[in-house]
Amino acid sequence: MNFSARENEARAPLRRAALSDIDALFRDLDSSAAGLSEAEAALRLRRYGRNLVAQESGPGVVRELARHVFNPLNGLLLALAGASWALSDRRAAIVISAMVVLSVLLAFVQEHRSNAAAAKLRAMVRTHASVRRPGVADNPFVETSLDALAPGDVIRLTAGDMAPADIRLIAGKDLFVNQSALTGESMPVEKFGRRLEKVTDPLEAENLLFMGSNVVSGYGEAVVVVTGKRTFFGAIADKIAEADTSTAFDESVRKFTWLMIGFMSVMAPLVFFVNGYFKGDWLGAFLFAVSVAVGLTPEMLPMIVTVNLAKGAMNISREKVIVKRLDAIQNFGAMDVLCTDKTGTLTQDRIILKRHLDIYGADSERVLEFAYLNSHFQSGLRNLLDVAVLQHAEIEARLTPRHSFRKIDEIPFDFERRRLSVVVERDDGARLLICKGAVEEIFAVADRFETEETSGMLDSSHLETAQAETASLNADGFRVVAVAYKSVASEQSVFSPKDESGLTLLGYIAFLDPPKDSAAQAIADLRKGGIDVKILTGDNDIVTRKVCHDVGLDIGALMLGAELDAMDDATLAARVSGVTVFAKLSPTQKARVVAALRKNGHVVGYLGDGINDGPALKAGDVGISVDSAVDIARESADIILLEKSLAVLNEGVIEGRKVFANILKYVRMGASSNFGNMFSVLGASVFLPFLPMTPIQILTNNLLYDFSQTAIPTDNVDEEFLTRPRKWDIEGIARFMLYVGPVSSIFDYATFILMVVAFNAWDNPAMFQTGWFVESLLTQTLIIHVIRTRKIPFFQSRASGALLLTTIVVCLVGAALPYSPLAPVFGFTPLPLSYWPAIFGFLMCYAVLAHLAKSAFFARFEE
């Protein structure tokens, strides 16, 4: 294999670690099995730096600024400025450059502020690692920030954890790791703590884990070998950053940009040839065409998008929603299907152990005791069921497990077996394998039953009784877990899933997770907002039906994981939209459901916080998790909720729709206004003996108009727009341009007639150009208020204070320029007073006609 020098440098210490025995490894790292002290860890942090790869430190001020300067739109504008300068039209070059500077500075300042704010927001959602610190008696492993790890630290890994650095495993039990982010291998690989004799490629070493991988099941202990930029992930970080990560939102913005550039590439040459042919001044025609090209360029689009997304991220954060990736805000608002587990969203995520029963349904303290021992000694990820069991302090006092029992081994939980077993030794030397898990999975490996009064062989009648009992509990909303055990030989010390056989069933523990009081209203609000809520859960269908009924969710069709497995992708895609609840799903089945919904054209959000939610979070258009989720869920998500609530989620969705609404306003304004102006320019160029506006006047008009739009991100959004999801529709934007754009041309031509007939401007080019400049600027600025709402502007819907202010300022500046000392610089002349009543009348008629055209468009295409 061919590796870069940096990649080979990253591999060298990992090869040494894989080939070393444990003692030699600790000597090499100047550490020990007890880990590093706080003081030593701090010293190493200063020596090696924090455990962060390059891109996590942010792009830096220079790169941020460069990205805005060197985008295609600004490159085009700067090229046009250079052409103007070369042709001695230096005023035009200065104005074009001023437009670029305005756009770049506004976008840079806003993005820099938003990046700083986003970094603070992301700091609220930190990933932690369990690290061993010597001298801590009760629990030698303490939680520390992932970026505070240093080489030599000893860490603990459990299911759901991310590998926090490049590490060498020193002990593990059934540890399976997903490292597809680095190797592309989708199946988890098992890792072991033993020393290797030969290592060809560290990525294939059985005792090494790498930053960027995650633990699927099992547990282990490991020592940190390399951190930060020196990790294998850090070595290839630049390549990963270079990968195309564009979203549907990015693609839509890009399509609109090229739509306008394509329009410009047709119109600008046409304007050039028309003016050159009819007027004979080819140099003047070229400079005029350059100015027209600038007028057609949506130069403020990058700034508008950046500011809107940044403002949206900050507003959403006030609703307890943290945005990890700004572009995800638009997908958040466009989401029309939300897939979620029921635990913690429909329920209170406050599980209570209510019943502990033997096989006949009688209360049994012995069942509770065995369940307590299993939860106490298991070292994997403790879920809410374990927490509920361990809250029974009276069992701790009665059994004294720390003194009366010793853990021998463990068979960790996985989502295929759906069981977890621990092997313990009592103080009398007897050893027990204690297993708890899903009822049907325990029945599959048990052949006897036992109560406090009797025991015997399990038969079909016992299974029917158990099924009836659990179904009754499920129907009341209880989640049921079975508990079983068997005695094992004292000489056996290593156990595997094949030892889970011949078990004796003791009974069941039943948990209650009460429905949330707010869930019913939140679901109603989401449905009212056009979002279809679907439940994807690993729990059984009976419990799920009960919870859905309690929160007012109409189930309709329900599909089980077994049914889903029997379908091919095409059949699933045909059925998935009509199903509300999917129960007894595995992680891969959840991801299949999400993928099928997306295939049907839905924008799908997935809300999850567990290990089994990782694949589905990545499969969705927008992954949503919570700050208390396991590492892999938080890392896979685009949006983090600080409170696991559908109500909080709904507020974030509304904010996402506001962001999209304000971006769409700019897009529609720019497209329709520019389209109408070009009809006016072409017509005037044909019949006038002079240019309808000089290049400097067109550029100044465009600069002032651009300034009036800088406040769009602050604008109010009509409630009606927020009632359903919205998606990008480039064809719809083009149709809107054809409907509304020509309206402005009507009043431009009316102005041409006014200037020629009423003010004798045929022989006074400066008068004509001044009159059209003022009318064009006022109507363009007015159109902002017509297009920003479907309602009657100013009366039924009012813009934000900032947008009103910029509108007023630009209109006053445009009206005052012909009378100012700067008038000669721009080629303006004072307008007669009789001009203003006529233009005011034009503005009123234009507002009415534009509103009617806009309403006709929405009535035909969107209602």
Buried (B, 14 or more C-beta within 10 A) or exposed (E): EEEEEBBEEBBEBBBBBBBBEBEEBBEBBEBBBBBBEEEBBEEBBEEBBBBBBEEBEBBEEEEBBEBBBEBEBBEBBBEBBEBBBEBEBEBBBBBBBBBBEBBBEBBBBBBBBBBEBBEEBBEEBEBBBBBBBBEEEEEBBBEBBBBBBBBBBBBBBBBBBBBBBBBBBBBBBBBBBBBBBBBEEEEBBEBBBEBBEEBEEBBEBBBBBBBBBBBBBBBBBBBBBBBBBBBBBBBBBEEBEEEEEEBBBBEBBEEBBEBBBEBBEEBBEBBBEBBBEBBEBEEBBBBBBBBBBBBBBBBBBBBBBBBBBBBBBBBBBEBBBBBBBBBBBBBBBBBBBBBBBBBBBBBBBEBEBBBBBBBBBEEBEBBBBBBBBBBBBBBBBBBBBBEBBBEBEEBBEBBEBEEBBBBBBBBBBBBEBBBBBBBBBEEEEEBBBBBBBBBBBBBBBBBBBBBEEEEEEBEEEBBEBBEEBBBEBBEBBBBBBBBBBBEBEEEEEEBEBEBBEEBBBBBBBBBBBBBBEBBBBBBBBBEEBBBBBBBBBBBBBBBBBBBBEBBEBEBEEBBBBEBBEEBEEEEBBEBBBEBBBBBBBBBBBBBBBBBBBBBEEBBBBBBBBBBBBBBBBBBBBBBBBBBBBBBBBBBBBBBBBBEBBBBBBBBBBBBBBBBBBBBBBBBBBBBBBBBBBBBBBBBBBEEBEBBBBBBBBBBBBBBBBBBBBBBBBBBBBBEEBBEEBBBBBBEBBBBBBEBBBBBBBBBBBBBBEBBBEEBEBBEBBBBBBBBBBBBBBBBBBBBBBBBBBBBEBEEEBBBBEBBBBBBEBBBEBBBEBBEEEEBEEBBBBEBEEEBEEBBEEBBEBBBEBBBEBBBEBEEEEEE
